[in-house]
C-alpha cells in the first residue's frame, strides 16, 4: 500500500506533541470492525505497536483463539467458555480437590491439570512452592498470578492463562532451550565487554533463565511493563524475551561489572527494582525492532 503523505505528517505531528499512538488506536479500531476479524493483521499490529489498554484483553482473546474471528459468535462462545469453567470447577469441588478458600491461581492450575488429564491423585498433591527452578506447576502459577493482576474477570483470566501457556508450548517449546544462546549472541553485539565479564565470572550460566524464558518475566516485571512484553509473545514472537533480558543486563551493567558472585547476580536479577522497568521494556522493543525488523502493517 502506498504511503499516505497526509497520514505520515499527522503521525509525525502527534508523536512530536506527545500523542504517539493516536493514529495507531484509530487503525486498531478499524481492524476490530472487520467481520470476520483478520487475525493476521491483528497479530502484525500487535507486533508493531503497543496495544491500547482498553482493547488489550479483547485482542489477546482473539489472538489466542478464545474468541473466534467471527464477531457475531462472540457472545455465544463466551457463554460456552463460562459454562465450561463452571463445569470443570464444579467437578473439582465435588472431588474435593478445591474448596471455598482455595486461591484462584491454584484453582486455575487444578482446572488446567484436569482438562489436560494431568490431575494428580489427591494423596500426591503438594503445596505449590515458589522457587526459581523449572517446575511446570510453579511456572503456571507464576504466569497465573501475573495474569490475575491484569485481568479482573476470573473466567477470562483462566482462559487467558490456559491458552497463553498452551500456545507458548506449542509455538515456542522447541525454541526455548536455544534462547540463552540467542541472548549471548545479541549481547555480544551490544556490549562485548559485559558479556566477557559475565562469562569469566561464571554468572552467564547462572542467569535466571527459567524466570525469563519459561515464565515470560512473570514475577520479574510489574504487570504494567509485563503486558507490553506479552503483547509481542501472544502475537507470535518469543524472541522479544531475549531482548528484554539483554536490555536488563545493559541497564544494570555498572552493578554487574562490579561483582563476580554468580549467586549475587542471580538474586539481584530475580528481584529487580520495579521503578525502571517501563523504560527497560521500551528500549527492549526498540532493540528487538533494530535486530529483527519491524513487521509491515496495513489496514
C-alpha positions in Angstrom: 0.0 0.0 0.0 1.4 3.4 -1.0 2.4 5.7 1.8 -0.1 8.5 2.6 1.8 11.8 3.0 -1.0 13.3 5.0 -1.2 10.4 7.3 2.6 10.4 7.7 2.5 14.1 8.5 -0.2 13.5 11.1 1.7 10.6 12.7 4.9 12.7 13.0 2.9 15.6 14.4 1.1 13.5 17.0 4.4 12.0 18.1 6.1 15.4 18.3 3.4 16.8 20.6 3.3 13.7 22.8 0.3 11.9 21.4 2.1 9.0 20.0 -0.4 6.2 19.4 -3.4 8.3 18.4 -3.2 7.1 14.8 -2.4 3.5 15.9 -5.5 3.4 18.1 -7.7 4.5 15.2 -6.1 1.9 13.0 -6.8 -0.8 15.6 -10.4 0.3 15.9 -10.8 -0.1 12.1 -9.3 -3.6 12.3 -11.7 -4.5 15.1 -14.7 -3.5 13.0 -13.9 -6.2 10.4 -16.2 -9.2 10.4 -14.6 -11.7 10.4 -11.6 -10.3 12.2 -8.3 -10.5 10.3 -6.2 -12.4 12.9 -3.1 -12.0 10.8 -3.5 -8.2 10.7 -4.2 -8.0 14.4 -1.1 -10.1 15.0 1.0 -7.8 12.9 -0.4 -4.7 14.6 0.4 -6.1 18.0 4.0 -6.9 16.8 4.5 -3.3 15.6 2.6 -1.2 18.1 1.7 -1.3 21.8 -2.0 -2.4 22.3 -4.2 0.3 23.9 -5.2 -0.9 27.4 -8.9 -0.6 26.6 -8.6 -3.2 23.7 -5.8 -5.4 25.0 -7.7 -8.2 26.6 -10.1 -8.5 23.7 -7.2 -8.6 21.2 -5.4 -11.2 23.3 -8.6 -13.4 23.4 -8.9 -13.3 19.6 -5.2 -14.0 19.0 -5.2 -16.9 21.5 -8.3 -18.4 19.9 -10.5 -17.9 22.9 -12.9 -15.9 20.7 -13.4 -16.8 17.0 -12.7 -14.3 14.2 -16.5 -14.0 13.5 -17.7 -11.3 15.9 -21.3 -12.5 15.6 -20.3 -15.6 17.5 -18.5 -13.9 20.4 -21.5 -13.8 22.8 -22.3 -17.4 22.2 -18.7 -18.6 22.5 -18.2 -16.5 25.7 -21.3 -18.3 27.2 -19.8 -21.7 26.3 -16.5 -20.7 27.9 -18.3 -19.7 31.1 -20.3 -23.0 31.2 -17.1 -25.0 30.7 -15.4 -23.0 33.5 -18.3 -23.7 35.9 -18.4 -27.4 34.9 -14.7 -28.0 35.5 -14.5 -26.0 38.7 -17.7 -27.8 39.9 -16.2 -31.2 39.2 -13.1 -30.3 41.2 -15.2 -29.1 44.1 -17.2 -32.4 44.0 -13.9 -34.4 44.0 -12.7 -32.2 47.0 -9.7 -31.0 45.1 -10.7 -27.4 45.8 -12.8 -25.6 48.4 -14.1 -22.2 49.2 -10.7 -20.8 50.4 -8.6 -22.3 47.6 -6.6 -19.4 46.0 -7.8 -18.6 42.5 -4.4 -19.4 40.8 -4.4 -22.8 42.4 -8.0 -23.4 41.2 -6.8 -22.5 37.6 -3.9 -24.9 37.9 -6.1 -27.8 39.0 -8.6 -27.0 36.2 -5.8 -26.9 33.7 -4.5 -30.3 35.0 -7.9 -31.8 34.9 -8.6 -30.7 31.3 -5.2 -31.8 30.2 -5.5 -35.2 32.0 -2.6 -34.4 34.3 -4.5 -34.0 37.6 -2.5 -35.9 40.3 -4.1 -38.1 42.9 -5.3 -36.2 46.0 -2.7 -38.1 48.1 0.0 -36.8 45.8 -1.0 -33.2 46.0 1.7 -30.9 47.3 1.5 -27.2 48.1 3.0 -25.2 45.3 6.5 -23.9 46.0 7.9 -20.6 45.0 11.3 -21.4 43.6 13.5 -20.4 40.7 13.7 -24.0 39.4 12.0 -25.0 36.2 8.9 -26.5 37.9 6.0 -26.7 35.5 3.4 -26.2 38.2 5.2 -23.1 39.5 5.7 -21.8 36.0 1.9 -22.0 35.6 1.2 -20.3 39.0 3.7 -17.5 38.3 2.0 -16.7 34.9 -1.4 -17.1 36.7 -0.5 -14.7 39.4 0.6 -12.1 36.9 -2.5 -12.6 34.7 -4.7 -12.2 37.7 -3.3 -8.7 38.2 -4.0 -7.8 34.6 -7.5 -9.4 34.1 -10.4 -8.8 36.5 -12.8 -11.5 35.4 -11.9 -15.0 36.7 -13.4 -16.8 33.7 -11.4 -14.6 31.2 -8.3 -15.0 33.5 -8.4 -18.8 33.4 -8.9 -19.0 29.6 -6.1 -16.5 29.0 -3.7 -18.4 31.3 -4.7 -21.7 29.7 -4.4 -20.6 26.1 -1.3 -18.5 26.7 0.5 -21.4 28.1 -0.7 -23.9 25.5 0.2 -21.6 22.6 3.6 -20.8 24.2 4.4 -24.5 24.5 3.1 -25.4 21.0 4.7 -22.5 19.1 7.9 -22.0 21.1 8.6 -25.2 23.0 11.4 -26.2 20.7 12.9 -22.7 20.7 13.0 -22.0 24.4 16.2 -24.1 25.1 18.0 -22.0 22.5 17.1 -18.6 23.9 20.1 -18.4 26.3 22.4 -18.8 23.2 20.5 -16.1 21.4 20.9 -13.8 24.4 24.7 -14.4 24.3 24.7 -13.6 20.6 22.9 -10.3 20.8 24.6 -9.2 24.0 28.0 -9.7 22.2 26.8 -7.2 19.6 25.6 -4.7 22.1 28.3 -4.9 24.8 31.1 -7.4 24.3 32.8 -6.3 27.5 29.8 -7.1 29.7 29.4 -10.5 28.0 33.1 -11.3 28.6 32.7 -10.4 32.3 29.6 -12.5 32.8 31.5 -15.4 31.2 34.7 -15.1 33.2 32.7 -14.6 36.5 30.6 -17.7 35.8 27.4 -15.6 36.0 26.4 -16.2 32.4 25.3 -19.7 33.2 23.6 -18.7 36.4 21.2 -16.1 35.0 17.5 -16.6 35.9 16.7 -18.2 32.5 13.6 -20.0 33.9 12.1 -16.8 35.2 12.9 -15.0 31.9 12.2 -17.6 29.3 9.8 -20.2 30.9 7.7 -17.7 32.9 8.0 -14.9 30.3 9.1 -12.5 33.1 6.0 -13.2 35.3 7.2 -12.4 38.8 10.0 -10.3 37.5 8.4 -7.3 35.8 5.4 -5.4 37.2 2.2 -6.0 35.3 2.2 -2.5 33.6 5.5 -3.5 31.9 4.9 -7.2 31.6 1.7 -6.8 29.5 3.6 -4.9 26.8 6.1 -7.8 26.5 3.2 -10.3 26.4 1.6 -8.3 23.6 4.6 -9.5 21.5 4.6 -13.0 22.8 0.9 -13.6 22.2 1.1 -12.1 18.7 3.9 -14.5 17.7 7.4 -13.6 19.0 9.3 -15.4 21.7 12.5 -13.5 20.6 11.2 -10.4 22.4 12.0 -12.3 25.7 15.7 -12.3 24.6 15.8 -8.6 24.1 14.1 -7.8 27.4 16.8 -9.9 29.1 19.6 -8.2 27.1 18.2 -4.7 28.0 18.0 -5.7 31.7 21.7 -6.7 31.6 22.6 -3.5 29.8 20.6 -1.3 32.2 22.4 -2.8 35.2 25.8 -3.0 33.6 27.6 -1.0 36.3 26.3 -3.2 39.1 27.0 -6.4 37.1 30.6 -5.4 36.2 31.3 -4.7 39.8 30.6 -8.2 41.1 32.0 -11.6 40.3 29.5 -13.5 42.5 27.1 -15.6 40.3 24.7 -16.1 43.2 24.5 -12.4 43.9 23.9 -11.7 40.2 21.1 -14.3 40.1 19.4 -13.0 43.2 19.6 -9.4 42.0 18.2 -10.2 38.6 15.5 -12.3 40.1 14.3 -9.4 42.2 14.7 -6.4 40.0 14.0 -2.8 41.2 10.5 -2.1 39.9 10.8 1.7 39.2 12.7 1.5 35.9 11.0 -1.4 34.1 8.8 0.6 31.7 12.0 2.3 30.2 13.7 -1.1 30.0 10.8 -2.7 28.1 10.6 0.3 25.7 14.3 0.0 25.0 14.0 -3.8 24.6 11.2 -3.4 22.0 13.4 -0.8 20.1 16.3 -3.3 20.3 14.1 -6.1 19.0 12.9 -4.0 16.1 16.5 -3.0 15.4 17.8 -6.6 15.1 14.6 -8.3 13.8 13.0 -5.6 11.8 9.5 -4.0 12.1 6.6 -6.0 10.7 4.8 -4.1 7.9 1.1 -3.3 8.7 -1.6 -2.1 6.5 -5.3 -1.5 7.4 
